[in-house]
Amino acid sequence: MKIIESKIEKLEDPFGILTGERYEIILTLDIDEEDVLYSKNGIVLNLIFAVEGEQAKIAQYHFIEKTTELVLDYALLDDEIKEVTNYCRQLVESM
């Protein structure tokens, strides 16, 4: 899995219910054809990234088939979670 494009948007909490900051991040992925997640239509990882002080984590995510917008029932592996978290942290810091 390789990240080839990203979009980030800060989410507003008009009622002040949530602590910290939340971001919607959409990562376009390049998936190897041998991978079970592969789709000729393309795959994006749509996630909510939460930042509270020095703590940052993926609060929620979904794999989505790009063309059909079908939500796929797959999970990130532990090493992929670390990789995506680090990537997202860098995106937030560069805003």
Secondary structure, DSSP 8 states (H G I E B T S, - for coil): -EEEEEEEEEE--TT--SSSEEEEEEEEEE--TTSTT--TT-EEEEEEEEEETTEEEEEEEEEEETTT--EE-----HHHHHHHHHHHHHHHHT-
